[in-house]
Amino acid sequence: MSTTPRIAIVGAGLGGLVCARVLQQHGVPVTVFERESDPHSRAQGGTLDIDADTGQAALHAAGLFDQFLALSRPEGQEWRLYDRHATLIRHDQAGEGDLSRPEIDRGRLRTLLLDSLAPGTVRWGHPARAVTPLPHGTARLHHHDRAAEDFDLVIGADGAWSRVRPALSDAQPSYAGVTMVEAHFNDVDHRHPGIAQLVGRGTMSAKAGRRSLVMQRNSNGHVRAYITFRGPQDWHTGLDLADTDSVRARLLAQYQGWHESLLDILRDNEGGFINRPMFVLPVPHSWQRVPGITLLGDAAHLMPPAGVGANLALLDGAELARAVIDHPTIDEALDAYESVMLPRAIDNAKTALHMLNTLMPDTDSDSDDAAFPDSIWPANTLPDSHPAHTS
């Protein structure tokens, strides 16, 4: 760049933070605006499998790969598949030294990225209201307190319900026809040995027809469960979602006939249930080049959770930062970034949507799926980015 650009990132998620980190590494100042009041204002979601070709590549670019490895759990790549009778159909374990997709808690990875930034980079408690393009290729960021600031580049890294996206696209997320209901277990090896045996060291899934149960082991003996089913978004009509016993009874009715050990996932969770309807952007989703504004991660390509959402957000952030560093103007940088990111996102979104429709068919069948070919049971079909799918 002939002059130092003024850059704003809206959203302190993984993609926005890795973008800020790479920019700062190369002497480019950046400000991140985050609606949350502080780094600990809400839970950051479950475990993520960080892929060598995408998320790990981004962490290499950010100079944080070794720190990531020290926090990651390679043993978390273990994966178990059951039918609804709790019969183990498939059991995958990573070989010794296999670092192709090690797991890490989302909160730990976010903290690693936050700690890598210069003090004051993130402005907490600063939600964006909108972004408007200005003459000469700049953009105006409107804050919720009615203040506004002008930048040479505004990056929307603000997830499913992005306030930056309307400056580029009229697309809005729509319900994908599938809901995940989240549940939690603590200290599973001592307090819930049956759950610990089912999940092993990594992830388990059990499936029949339009229903599945997925559990993922996080750090410190914590397990998150995802009760996943195809159905209307208002499946809970007449229920108070804060009434744990009533929600449990409704879910148990949906999974009638499943093995008792699997039903313990619905019976024995600690705390309440969290309703997480799944939303997606249209496929394909793209936009005409708008100077001074772009998107990354779920803001650009919200798709069904197929193990790629967080990885693509990290890669988007690193590649966008690198494009800004390597090109003489912001417009050339955005052309370079979007020409790669958009086709890649469309390909991944098509694959994720196909996977969702195959694993969660829109039929009334509740038959076992043990005979499904291996090609539709990849070990990365996990809800890695579920927080972005809630309003």
Protein Blocks (a to p, Z undefined) as FASTA:
>chain_A
ZZdcddddehjafklmmmmmmmmmnopacddddfbfbfklpcebjaddddfklmmmmmmm
nopmmmmmmmmcfklmpccdddfkopafbdcdddehiakbcccdfklmmmmmmmmpcehk
acghiacfbdcddehhiacdddfkopacddfbdcdfebjklcklmmmoccdcddehiacd
ddddehkllmmmmlmmmnmmmbccddehjbccdddddehhiacddddddddfklmgoiaf
klmmlmmmmmmmmmgoiafklmmmmmmpgcjddddddddddddddddddehiacehjllm
gccdehlmmmmmmmmmmmmmmmmmmpmbfklmmmmmmmmmmmmmmmmmmmmmmmmmmmmc
cbfbfcdfklpcfklmcfklccfklmmmpZZ
